[in-house]
Amino acid sequence: MGQSVLRRVLSPLLTLSAEPSEFVTIPAESVVDVLVDLSRPDDLVEPGFHRVRWNSQELRAFSRDIRERTEPVGESFSESTLRLSPSASRIRVYRTNKTL
């Protein structure tokens, strides 16, 4: 049974998106949501891909990279820190021709 675990990225983490297949680099200091099997303490030791959620994107990352490049989020981590602003590529500016 999988459960989501929040982890802080310590150094850039290379991931793969599902559709279309693209490489996505998650920057350091980001917080990702990793699906792990808590009944298996060695879940991140097994080679292969793990599902990772970041910025509302479903991604895949190698378990080795998750182990080596992330750390569990501590309880002292505030909820306000989890609210990451969208990347510059996701920010849209809307302009109107109306005069004020």
PyMOL commands that set and color helices and strands:
alter all, ss='L'
color gray80, all
select helices_A, chain A and resi 63-69+79-82+88-90
alter helices_A, ss='H'
color red, helices_A
select strands_A, chain A and resi 2-9+13-17+23-26+31-37+49-54+57-62+70-72
alter strands_A, ss='S'
color yellow, strands_A
deselect
rebuild
show_as cartoon
